[in-house]
Amino acid sequence: MAQAFRPKKKTPRHLNLTRRELLCLSAATGALALTGLNPGSASAASDPVVRYMNKVATRLQKAARQASPPAFLQVIRKHADTPSIATYSLGRYRSGLKRSRRRTYYNGVARLIAHYFAEQTKQYRVEKFEMGDRTWQEGKYYFIDSTVTLTSGSRYTVRWKIIKSGRRHKIADVRVLGRWLTRLLRKDFEDFVSSRGDNVSALLAALKRF
């Protein structure tokens, strides 16, 4: 996956992404919102993770038709493990986030992702999306692969990482082109805070612009 959420070096108006970053980020999640689903095999119907991911894909498809941040935000809030993603992404600065500001930070990360999903669904079109019909488990996480084909002919695998939270499933991470989204976020968020005198509040201020 391309580098995600790279901030500008000087005082920014907002966090920024390059064209290639936007393409890969869009393909990582928003891509499946633009296509129909592969129904998979009969055995897939008994796999709760496959059923869950097909449901998420259907909801993303509806959000893509609207191509608006609020539409994507609704799906992200319901299906992404945003607190864990956001906390991991702060890396060595997580202790600098006050408990009273955690919810503000989580919401900012969700809005940031929703904003770019909406923007890129207007620009990058997917020819075909196929959800796998088999999952595997490593520790507390489940994994499932999907295949994305762009109208340009490019084809690659998107790997989803899912965790069961209580009686529900949540998306914990996604990997495209061999790169996990949370690791990219962590590097870029750490760089952003570091370039601003280790001030976590600067990151929260940037996220408020979305």
N, C-alpha and C positions, 0 to 999 in steps of 0.2 A: 504493500500500500504506500502511496505517496505521503510526504510529510504533511501533517495536518495542523491547522490552527497556528500557523507561524506568525508571531506578532512582529510589528515593525520595530526597528531598532530605536527610533526616536519616539517622542511622545505621540501615541497613535490616536486617531479618532475612533478606531475599533481594531479588534484582532483581524488579521488578514490571511487569505489563502491565495496561493498561486493558481494559475489555470490548471496545471496538472494535479495539484492537490485537490482542487474542487472536483475534477473529473473522477478521481479515484474515490473520494469520499462519497460522492453521489452514487457511484456504482456500488459502493459497499452496502448501502442501505436503501437509498431512494430508488435504485435500479429496479428492484423487484416490484416497486409500486407502479411501474409503467407497463407491465406485461401481464399476460395470463399465466396461470400456474400449470405445471406438469402434474397431473393427478397422481403419478407414482404407481407403485404396485399395490395389490390388495393387502399385502402384509403391512404396508405403511400405515393403513388405517388403524391398526392396533397400537402403534407407537405414539404415546402421548406428546412427545417432543415434536414429532413430525406434524401431528395435528395442530399443535400450538403454533408452529412456524407458518403453516399454511394460513392459519387465522390471522396472524400478524401481517402476512403478505397481502391478504385481502384488504385489510384496513389501510395499509400503506398505499395500495392501489387507489382507494377512495380519496386519500389525502392528496395524491399526485394529481388527480383530476382537478382539484381546487388549486393546487400549486401555491398554497399560502402557508406561512409559518405557523399560524394557529392550528391548521389542520394537521400538520406534522407533529406539532407540539403535543397535541392530544394523544397521538399514538405513542410518542416517546414517553410521556408521563405514565401511561398505562403499562407499557411493555418493556421499558428499559430499566435496568437496575442503576438508575442515575446516581443515588448516593454513593454506591461503591465505585462507580466509574469516576465520579468527580473527586472523591477522596483519594483514590489511587493517583489521579492525575496531578494532584498537588505535590506529590513526591515528598521531598525533604522539607517542604513548607507547610505540610498539613497541620503541624502543631501551632502554626501562626494563624490559623483560622479559628476565630472565637466561636464557641458553641452557639451563641446567639445569632451568628451570621451564616451558619451552615445552610439553612434553608434558602437564604438569598443566593448563596453560591451555587447550590444544586439547581435551583431554578434558572440561574444564568447560564450554566452549562447546557441545560436542556434547550433553552431558547437559542443559544448559539448554533447547536446542531440542527434544530428545526429550521432556522433561518437559511442555512446553506442547503439543506435538502430541498427546500422550496425553490430556491434560486436555480439550482442545477437541474431539477426536473424539467425546467423550461428549455434547457440548452442541450442536454445529453440524452439521446434516445436509445432505448434498449430494444433489440430485435427479438430476443428470446431470453426467458428466465426459467430455469429448471431447478426445483427444490429436490434434494436427495431424498431417498426413502429409507435411509438407514442412519442410525445414530450410534455413537459410542460414548462411554463414560470414562472420565479420568478424575478420580477423587470425587468431589461434590459437583463437578461440572459435566454437562452433556455437550456433545459436538455434532454438528450436521453440516455437510457441504452442499453448496448450490453452485450452479454454473450460469454465468451471465455472458450473453453475446450481444455486443453493441451493433448498431446499424453500420458502423465502419468495418465490421468483420472481426474486431478484436474479441477474444474469448478467454475467460479466466475463471478461476474458482474463488468463491467467497465462502469462508468458513465462519460459522456462527457458534458462539460459546454461550450456553444457556445454564442457568442455575435454578434449582427449585427452591422457591421461597415460601415456606409454609405449604399451602395447598396449590400454589400457583407457580408458574414458570416466569422467568425474567431473562431478558437478553443482557449478558454481562460483558460481551465484547464481540468484535468482528474483525476478521483478518482478510486483507486483500493484498495480492502481490507479495505475500510473505510477511506482511507487517500488521501487527495488532494495533487497533485504534487507541487503546488505553495507553500503550507505551509511547506512541507518538504524542498524544495529548500531554503525557507526563513530561516529556522532554521539552515541549514547547511552552507549557505553563511554567516550568521551572526556569527556563531561559527568560521568559517574560518577567517574572517576579525578580529574578536576579538582576536584570538590567534596570530595575527600578528600586535599587537599594534594599532588596529583600522585603519589599513592602507588598504583602498579600492584598491589601486594600486596593492597590492599583489594578490588580486583576479583577477584583469585584466591580470596580468602577467601569472597566472596559466591558465587562459582561452585561452591565446594565444598559448598554447602548443597543442591545438586541431585544 
